[in-house]
Amino acid sequence: MAAGGLRARMQALDMLSNNLANANTTGFKLDREFYSLFAGDAEGADGQDPAQLPDVKGRWTDFSQGTLTVTKNPLDLALTGQGFFVVNGPSGPLYTRNGAFQLSSTGELVSSDGYPVAGADGTIQTMSNGAIDIQPDGTVQQDGQAIGQLRIVNFTDPGVLSKMGNSYFVNSNPAVKPVPSGATVAQGQLEGSNVQVSEAAVGLVGVMRQTEMLQKAILTTADMNKQAIQEVARVGGGV
C-alpha cells in the first residue's frame, strides 16, 4: 500500500511541478488530479481480496478564468467568459486562450507560434498599416471597415480537449463539435495563467512530505521483514 501511495504521489509531483513551471504562461490552464483504487498484484492474506492501492486515475484541466493584464498592444486579446480562440495548426484546428497575436509578413493575423488565427469566414487578413480595432464580439476593423470576425467557440463537454503544448488544446473526440461561444473579447489585454502560486506551492510541499513518510513506511516494513527472517532462521541450541 505504501508503494502504491508513493507511486501516486510521484505522479502528483510531476503535475504540480508542471503547473508551477507555467505560472507565468499566457493562457495556461492548470491540471488537477482525481484518484481511484486499483487491486494490487499480490493476493490478500487468508484468501481475502487483493489490497486496494491508490492511483492517480487521471488528470482534468481547470478552465477557470485567469487574471487579465493590460498591455495596450492592440494585437493582444483576452477572452472574458468560457470559450477559445481558434488557430489553424499543422494538423487541424487548435483552441487556445492565449491571445498574444501578431501580424505575419503578409499582414495575416497569426498566433505567437505563427499559426493563422481563424475567422468566421477564413483567416484574418489586414488591408493596410492602419489601426486595428477589435470589438467585444470579435469583429476586426481597420480604418473603420470590417475585415473579418474572430472565430470564438466553446465545448459543451470540455473533457474532450487534450493539451498540446502549454497553451493549445486539441479536440480528442471529433464527434463532439464546437459550439458558438458567448465570451467577449478585450483588446489590449492578455489572460494570465490560472495557477495560484501559493496554492500550488503548498500542495507541492504537502506532496513532498507525504512522499517522505511513505518512503519511511517502506523502509520500516523492509526492516521488519528482515528482522522476522533473521529470527525465524535462527536455530536454537542447547547450553
C-alpha positions as CSV (number, residue, x, y, z in Angstrom):
1,M,0.0,0.0,0.0
2,A,2.9,2.4,0.8
3,A,4.4,1.6,-2.6
4,G,1.1,2.4,-4.3
5,G,0.8,5.6,-2.4
6,L,4.4,6.6,-3.3
7,R,3.6,5.9,-7.0
8,A,0.5,8.2,-6.8
9,R,2.5,10.9,-5.1
10,M,5.2,10.9,-7.7
11,Q,2.5,11.4,-10.4
12,A,1.1,14.3,-8.4
13,L,4.5,15.8,-8.0
14,D,5.0,15.8,-11.8
15,M,1.7,17.5,-12.3
16,L,2.2,20.2,-9.6
17,S,5.7,20.9,-10.9
18,N,4.3,21.5,-14.4
19,N,1.7,23.8,-13.0
20,L,4.2,25.9,-11.2
21,A,6.6,26.0,-14.2
22,N,3.7,27.6,-16.2
23,A,2.5,30.0,-13.6
24,N,3.5,32.9,-15.9
25,T,2.5,31.3,-19.2
26,T,-0.2,33.3,-21.0
27,G,-3.5,31.3,-21.3
28,F,-2.2,28.3,-19.4
29,K,-4.8,26.2,-17.6
30,L,-3.8,24.2,-14.6
31,D,-4.2,20.5,-14.2
32,R,-5.8,18.8,-11.2
33,E,-6.0,15.1,-10.3
34,F,-8.5,12.6,-9.3
35,Y,-7.8,9.2,-7.6
36,S,-9.2,5.7,-7.7
37,L,-8.2,2.4,-6.1
38,F,-6.8,-0.5,-8.1
39,A,-6.2,-4.0,-7.0
40,G,-2.7,-5.0,-6.2
41,D,-1.0,-7.9,-7.8
42,A,-0.5,-9.8,-4.6
43,E,-3.3,-11.9,-3.2
44,G,-4.7,-10.9,0.1
45,A,-4.0,-12.9,3.3
46,D,-6.1,-15.9,4.1
47,G,-7.8,-15.9,0.7
48,Q,-9.0,-12.3,1.0
49,D,-9.3,-9.9,-1.9
50,P,-6.1,-8.2,-3.1
51,A,-5.1,-5.0,-1.4
52,Q,-6.6,-1.8,-2.9
53,L,-3.8,0.6,-3.8
54,P,-4.2,4.4,-4.5
55,D,-3.6,5.5,-8.1
56,V,-3.9,8.8,-9.9
57,K,-6.6,7.7,-12.3
58,G,-6.3,10.7,-14.5
59,R,-6.0,14.5,-14.7
60,W,-8.6,17.1,-15.5
61,T,-8.0,20.6,-16.7
62,D,-9.3,23.5,-14.7
63,F,-10.7,26.0,-17.3
64,S,-11.5,28.8,-14.8
65,Q,-10.8,32.4,-15.8
66,G,-7.2,33.7,-15.4
67,T,-6.4,37.3,-14.4
68,L,-6.4,39.8,-17.3
69,T,-3.4,42.1,-17.6
70,V,-3.5,45.3,-19.6
71,T,-0.7,45.5,-22.2
72,K,-2.1,48.3,-24.5
73,N,-0.9,46.2,-27.5
74,P,-3.8,46.3,-30.0
75,L,-3.0,42.7,-31.1
76,D,-3.1,41.3,-27.6
77,L,-6.6,39.9,-27.0
78,A,-8.2,38.2,-24.0
79,L,-11.5,36.4,-23.5
80,T,-13.9,37.0,-20.7
81,G,-16.2,34.0,-20.2
82,Q,-16.0,30.5,-21.5
83,G,-14.6,30.0,-24.9
84,F,-11.5,29.7,-27.1
85,F,-9.8,31.4,-30.0
86,V,-9.3,29.1,-32.9
87,V,-6.0,28.8,-34.8
88,N,-5.1,26.7,-37.8
89,G,-2.5,24.3,-36.6
90,P,-0.3,22.0,-38.7
91,S,-2.8,19.1,-38.3
92,G,-6.1,20.9,-37.9
93,P,-7.7,23.4,-35.6
94,L,-6.2,24.2,-32.2
95,Y,-8.0,26.0,-29.4
96,T,-6.3,28.5,-27.1
97,R,-6.9,31.2,-24.5
98,N,-3.5,32.8,-25.5
99,G,-4.4,35.9,-27.4
100,A,-0.8,37.2,-27.9
101,F,-1.3,37.6,-31.6
102,Q,0.8,39.4,-34.2
103,L,0.9,40.1,-37.9
104,S,2.8,38.0,-40.4
105,S,5.0,39.4,-43.1
106,T,1.9,39.3,-45.4
107,G,-0.3,41.1,-42.9
108,E,-2.2,38.0,-41.8
109,L,-3.2,37.7,-38.1
110,V,-1.2,34.8,-36.5
111,S,-0.5,33.4,-33.1
112,S,2.8,33.8,-31.4
113,D,3.8,30.4,-32.9
114,G,2.9,31.6,-36.4
115,Y,-0.4,29.7,-36.7
116,P,-3.1,31.6,-38.7
117,V,-5.9,32.9,-36.5
118,A,-9.2,31.5,-37.7
119,G,-12.0,33.9,-38.6
120,A,-15.7,33.2,-39.2
121,D,-15.0,33.2,-42.9
122,G,-11.4,32.2,-43.2
123,T,-8.3,33.8,-41.8
124,I,-7.9,37.5,-40.8
125,Q,-6.1,39.5,-43.5
126,T,-5.3,43.1,-42.8
127,M,-5.5,45.6,-45.7
128,S,-3.0,48.3,-44.8
129,N,-1.0,49.7,-42.0
130,G,-4.0,51.4,-40.5
131,A,-5.0,51.0,-36.8
132,I,-6.7,47.7,-35.9
133,D,-9.8,47.9,-33.7
134,I,-11.4,44.7,-32.4
135,Q,-14.9,44.8,-31.0
136,P,-16.1,42.7,-28.0
137,D,-17.9,40.4,-30.3
138,G,-14.7,39.7,-32.2
139,T,-15.3,41.9,-35.2
140,V,-12.0,43.1,-36.6
141,Q,-12.0,46.6,-38.1
142,Q,-9.3,48.5,-39.9
143,D,-9.6,52.1,-40.9
144,G,-13.2,51.9,-39.9
145,Q,-14.0,49.0,-42.2
146,A,-14.7,45.4,-41.0
147,I,-12.2,43.0,-42.4
148,G,-13.3,39.8,-40.6
149,Q,-14.6,38.4,-37.3
150,L,-12.6,36.1,-34.9
151,R,-13.9,32.6,-34.6
152,I,-14.6,32.0,-30.9
153,V,-16.0,28.7,-29.9
154,N,-16.8,26.6,-26.8
155,F,-17.4,23.0,-25.9
156,T,-20.4,21.6,-24.0
157,D,-18.0,18.9,-22.7
158,P,-14.5,20.4,-22.2
159,G,-13.3,17.0,-21.2
160,V,-12.8,16.2,-24.9
161,L,-10.0,18.8,-25.0
162,S,-6.4,17.5,-24.7
163,K,-3.4,19.7,-24.1
164,M,-1.0,20.3,-26.9
165,G,2.0,22.3,-25.6
166,N,1.4,24.8,-22.8
167,S,-1.4,26.9,-24.2
168,Y,-3.1,24.9,-27.0
169,F,-5.8,22.3,-26.9
170,V,-6.9,19.8,-29.5
171,N,-10.3,18.1,-29.7
172,S,-9.7,14.4,-29.0
173,N,-13.2,13.4,-29.9
174,P,-14.2,14.6,-33.5
175,A,-17.8,13.5,-32.8
176,V,-18.1,16.4,-30.3
177,K,-18.4,19.6,-32.3
178,P,-17.5,23.1,-31.0
179,V,-20.4,25.5,-30.5
180,P,-20.5,29.3,-30.7
181,S,-19.2,31.0,-27.5
182,G,-20.7,33.9,-25.6
183,A,-17.3,35.1,-24.5
184,T,-16.4,38.7,-25.1
185,V,-13.0,40.0,-26.4
186,A,-10.9,42.5,-24.6
187,Q,-8.4,44.3,-26.8
188,G,-5.0,45.3,-25.4
189,Q,-5.2,42.7,-22.6
190,L,-3.9,39.2,-22.1
191,E,-5.2,36.4,-19.8
192,G,-2.6,35.1,-17.5
193,S,-2.3,31.5,-16.1
194,N,-5.0,30.5,-13.6
195,V,-2.3,28.8,-11.4
196,Q,-2.4,30.2,-7.9
197,V,1.3,30.1,-7.0
198,S,0.7,30.0,-3.2
199,E,-1.8,27.1,-3.5
200,A,0.4,25.1,-5.9
201,A,3.5,25.7,-3.6
202,V,1.6,24.5,-0.5
203,G,0.4,21.4,-2.5
204,L,3.9,20.7,-3.6
205,V,5.3,20.9,0.0
206,G,2.4,18.6,1.1
207,V,3.2,16.0,-1.6
208,M,6.9,16.0,-0.7
209,R,6.1,15.4,2.9
210,Q,3.8,12.6,2.1
211,T,6.4,11.1,-0.1
212,E,9.0,11.2,2.7
213,M,6.5,9.5,5.1
214,L,5.7,6.8,2.5
215,Q,9.4,6.2,2.0
216,K,9.9,5.8,5.7
217,A,7.0,3.4,5.8
218,I,8.6,1.2,3.1
219,L,12.0,1.2,4.9
220,T,10.3,0.3,8.2
221,T,8.4,-2.6,6.6
222,A,11.7,-3.8,4.9
223,D,13.5,-3.7,8.3
224,M,10.6,-5.6,10.0
225,N,10.7,-8.3,7.3
226,K,14.5,-8.6,7.6
227,Q,14.3,-8.9,11.3
228,A,11.5,-11.5,11.0
229,I,13.6,-13.6,8.6
230,Q,16.6,-13.5,10.9
231,E,14.5,-14.5,13.9
232,V,12.8,-17.4,12.0
233,A,16.1,-18.6,10.6
234,R,17.9,-18.6,14.0
235,V,18.5,-22.2,15.2
236,G,18.2,-22.7,18.9
237,G,20.9,-24.9,20.6
238,G,21.3,-26.4,23.9
239,V,23.6,-25.0,26.6
